[in-house]
Amino acid sequence: MAGHEEELIDIIAEEALIDRSKLVPSATLEDIGLDSVDLVSAVFAIEEKYGVEIAEDAFARTDTLGDVLAKLEALIEAKKD
């Protein structure tokens, strides 16, 4: 997953205005304070940067940041094929 992980974390931190140090893979979205509005903003930025389409309901509130990053990485890699 290391391919885009750092860039994805940077985008999430910037779009959601969350201290990057809080964005650890084991944290749930709720733990880091990533609400649905912040998540939508980050998703739009990621879609634009990588040219991928992410479903509105792709991420559950119980997902960890690591789960989210893995899903995003898979979408980005699938787009390359």
KOLPATOR-900422 format. One record per residue (C-alpha): residue number from 1; residue in one letter; z negated, y negated, x negated. Coordinates in nm, 2 decimals, decimal comma. Each point is the difference from the previous one (the first is absolute). Example, Ala and Ser with C-alpha at 12.3 -4.5 7.8 and 13.67 -1.06 7.14 Angstrom:
<atoms>
1	a	-0,78	0,45	-1,23
2	s	0,07	-0,34	-0,14
</atoms>
This chain:
<atoms>
1	m	0,00	0,00	0,00
2	a	-0,04	-0,23	-0,30
3	g	0,36	-0,13	0,04
4	h	-0,07	-0,29	0,23
5	e	-0,37	0,02	0,05
6	e	-0,10	-0,31	-0,19
7	e	0,28	-0,21	0,17
8	l	-0,11	0,13	0,34
9	i	-0,36	-0,09	-0,07
10	d	0,10	-0,35	-0,12
11	i	0,20	-0,05	0,32
12	i	-0,29	0,12	0,22
13	a	-0,25	-0,22	-0,18
14	e	0,23	-0,31	0,02
15	e	0,10	0,04	0,36
16	a	-0,34	0,10	0,13
17	l	-0,19	-0,25	-0,22
18	i	-0,23	0,28	-0,13
19	d	-0,15	0,01	-0,35
20	r	0,21	0,25	-0,19
21	s	-0,31	0,16	-0,15
22	k	-0,09	0,12	0,35
23	l	0,33	0,19	0,04
24	v	-0,11	0,34	-0,13
25	p	0,18	0,31	0,12
26	s	-0,31	0,16	0,15
27	a	-0,08	-0,30	0,22
28	t	0,09	0,02	0,37
29	l	0,19	-0,29	0,15
30	e	-0,31	-0,10	0,19
31	d	-0,21	0,01	-0,31
32	i	0,23	-0,25	-0,18
33	g	0,03	-0,22	0,31
34	l	0,37	0,06	0,05
35	d	0,04	-0,08	0,37
36	s	0,32	0,06	0,20
37	v	0,13	-0,35	-0,05
38	d	-0,04	0,02	-0,37
39	l	0,16	0,35	-0,01
40	v	0,30	-0,12	0,20
41	s	0,05	-0,29	-0,24
42	a	-0,02	0,23	-0,30
43	v	0,24	0,25	0,17
44	f	0,25	-0,28	0,06
45	a	-0,01	-0,10	-0,37
46	i	0,03	0,36	-0,12
47	e	0,29	0,06	0,24
48	e	0,18	-0,30	-0,13
49	k	-0,06	0,07	-0,37
50	y	0,09	0,37	0,01
51	g	0,25	0,01	0,29
52	v	-0,19	0,26	0,19
53	e	-0,10	0,02	0,37
54	i	-0,36	0,07	0,08
55	a	-0,11	0,11	0,35
56	e	-0,25	-0,23	0,17
57	d	-0,24	0,29	0,04
58	a	0,05	0,15	-0,35
59	f	-0,36	-0,06	-0,10
60	a	-0,33	0,09	0,17
61	r	-0,31	-0,20	-0,04
62	t	-0,16	0,31	-0,16
63	d	0,27	0,02	-0,27
64	t	-0,12	-0,07	-0,35
65	l	0,19	-0,24	-0,21
66	g	0,12	0,30	-0,20
67	d	0,14	0,16	0,31
68	v	0,19	-0,33	0,08
69	l	0,13	-0,03	-0,36
70	a	0,12	0,37	0,01
71	k	0,18	-0,06	0,33
72	l	0,16	-0,32	-0,13
73	e	0,10	0,17	-0,32
74	a	0,16	0,28	0,19
75	l	0,20	-0,24	0,22
76	i	0,12	-0,19	-0,31
77	e	0,10	0,32	-0,18
78	a	0,18	0,13	0,31
79	k	0,20	-0,32	0,02
80	k	0,13	0,06	-0,35
81	d	0,17	0,33	0,10
</atoms>
